[in-house]
Amino acid sequence: MQMVRMPNYYCQPTRLSCGMCSCLNINYFTTCYGLLKIVEIVLGSFCQYMLLFGSTTKYIPTIGTAYESYLTTVAGCLMTTWVISISYLFSKKTEVLVRSSLFECIFGIFASICFLSSSSLIAIVIYTILYPVFMVLPFSSIISSIILAYALGFVLGIVYAVDAYWAFKYCNGY
């Protein structure tokens, strides 16, 4: 069995990669852009967890399309952010090409609008339909988990707007 050696330029240890191959773009996640992506992934994952496992499932028919709209927004934006982050992790060239295109600007604006609108919709539904129900019934964790989820949705809307602004500045060379 013959051993194949990789050329030096594929496997040079870098200072920040702790001995890992330089083919991983770990340095991206130490920048402001990379940290923003990590915040988007963490908050998006937490929102999705709160919606799916926060004892909201028995009230889905009452909440209606607001729940489905918010869950679709969270799932779509979270998946796209994961794909972008993994692409940037494995390729510096992808980071430079995608960040210099309009894709991240448009995605950030779209994600921000979707988060802000679906969070507003679910807040309206909570305070017009579910709040009177819970004034009669004993306090439940449903209200706190949904309130936390849509509050984080507003935060994510702002975070994605900031990301879109930074992507626009990067795209125009500022």
C-alpha positions in Angstrom: 0.0 0.0 0.0 1.5 3.3 -1.1 1.2 6.4 1.0 0.2 9.6 -0.9 1.7 12.8 0.5 -0.4 15.9 0.2 1.4 19.0 -1.2 2.6 21.5 1.4 0.2 24.2 0.3 -2.8 22.0 1.2 -1.8 21.2 4.7 0.1 24.0 6.3 -0.8 24.6 9.9 -2.0 28.1 10.6 -1.8 30.0 13.8 -5.5 30.2 14.5 -6.4 26.7 13.3 -4.5 25.0 16.1 -2.7 22.6 13.7 -5.6 21.9 11.4 -5.2 22.1 7.7 -5.2 25.6 6.2 -8.0 24.4 3.9 -10.4 25.5 6.7 -11.1 29.2 6.8 -11.3 29.4 10.6 -10.2 33.0 10.5 -13.6 34.1 9.1 -15.3 33.3 12.4 -13.0 35.6 14.3 -14.2 38.6 12.2 -17.3 40.7 13.0 -19.0 39.1 10.0 -18.3 35.6 11.2 -19.4 36.4 14.8 -22.7 37.8 13.4 -23.2 34.5 11.5 -22.7 32.6 14.7 -25.2 34.8 16.6 -27.7 34.2 13.8 -27.3 30.4 14.0 -27.5 30.3 17.8 -30.5 32.6 18.1 -32.3 30.9 15.1 -31.7 27.4 16.5 -33.0 28.6 19.9 -36.2 30.1 18.2 -36.8 26.9 16.3 -36.3 24.8 19.5 -38.8 27.0 21.4 -41.4 26.6 18.6 -41.0 22.9 18.2 -40.5 21.8 21.8 -41.8 24.6 23.9 -45.3 23.0 24.5 -46.9 25.1 21.7 -48.1 22.1 19.6 -51.5 21.8 21.1 -52.2 25.5 20.4 -51.1 25.4 16.7 -54.8 25.4 15.4 -55.6 28.4 17.6 -52.5 30.4 16.5 -53.1 29.4 12.8 -50.9 30.7 10.0 -48.9 33.0 12.3 -47.1 29.9 13.8 -46.5 28.4 10.4 -45.2 31.6 9.0 -42.8 32.2 11.8 -41.6 28.6 11.8 -41.0 28.7 8.0 -39.1 31.9 8.3 -36.9 30.5 11.1 -36.2 27.2 9.2 -35.5 28.9 5.9 -33.2 31.6 7.2 -31.4 29.2 9.6 -30.7 26.7 6.8 -29.4 29.3 4.5 -27.2 30.8 7.2 -25.8 27.3 7.9 -25.1 26.7 4.2 -23.3 30.1 3.9 -21.3 29.5 7.0 -20.2 26.1 6.0 -19.2 27.3 2.6 -17.2 30.1 4.1 -15.6 27.6 6.5 -14.3 25.4 3.7 -13.3 28.0 1.2 -11.8 31.5 1.5 -12.5 31.9 -2.2 -16.2 31.4 -1.7 -16.2 33.9 1.2 -14.6 36.6 -1.1 -16.9 35.8 -4.1 -20.2 35.5 -2.2 -19.6 38.5 0.1 -18.7 40.7 -2.8 -21.9 39.7 -4.7 -25.4 40.9 -4.0 -26.5 37.6 -2.6 -25.8 38.3 1.0 -27.3 41.8 0.8 -30.6 40.5 -0.7 -30.7 37.5 1.7 -30.1 39.8 4.7 -32.8 42.2 3.7 -35.3 39.4 2.9 -34.5 37.6 6.2 -34.9 40.8 8.2 -38.3 41.6 6.6 -39.5 38.1 7.1 -38.5 37.9 10.7 -39.9 41.3 11.6 -43.2 40.7 9.8 -43.7 37.1 11.1 -42.8 38.2 14.6 -45.3 41.0 14.4 -48.0 38.7 13.2 -47.4 36.2 16.0 -47.3 39.0 18.6 -50.7 40.2 17.3 -52.2 36.7 17.5 -50.8 36.1 21.0 -52.3 39.3 22.4 -55.6 39.2 20.6 -56.5 35.5 20.6 -54.4 33.6 23.2 -54.0 36.2 25.9 -57.7 36.2 26.9 -57.6 32.4 27.1 -54.7 32.4 29.5 -56.2 35.1 31.7 -58.9 32.5 32.5 -56.7 29.4 32.7 -53.7 29.1 35.0 -50.4 30.4 33.8 -48.7 28.1 31.3 -45.3 27.9 29.7 -46.9 28.3 26.3 -47.1 32.1 26.7 -43.6 32.5 27.9 -42.1 30.2 25.2 -44.0 31.9 22.3 -43.2 35.4 23.7 -39.5 34.5 24.0 -39.6 33.1 20.4 -41.2 36.2 18.8 -39.0 38.6 20.9 -35.9 36.8 19.6 -37.5 37.0 16.1 -37.4 40.8 16.4 -33.8 40.6 17.6 -33.0 38.3 14.6 -34.7 40.8 12.3 -32.3 43.5 13.5 -29.3 41.2 13.4 -30.0 40.2 9.8 -30.5 43.9 8.8 -27.1 44.7 10.3 -25.6 41.8 8.4 -27.2 43.0 5.2 -25.8 46.5 5.8 -22.3 45.2 6.4 -22.6 42.9 3.3 -23.7 46.0 1.2 -20.7 47.9 2.5 -18.4 45.0 1.7 -20.0 44.5 -1.7 -19.3 48.2 -2.6 -15.8 48.1 -1.3 -16.1 50.2 1.9 
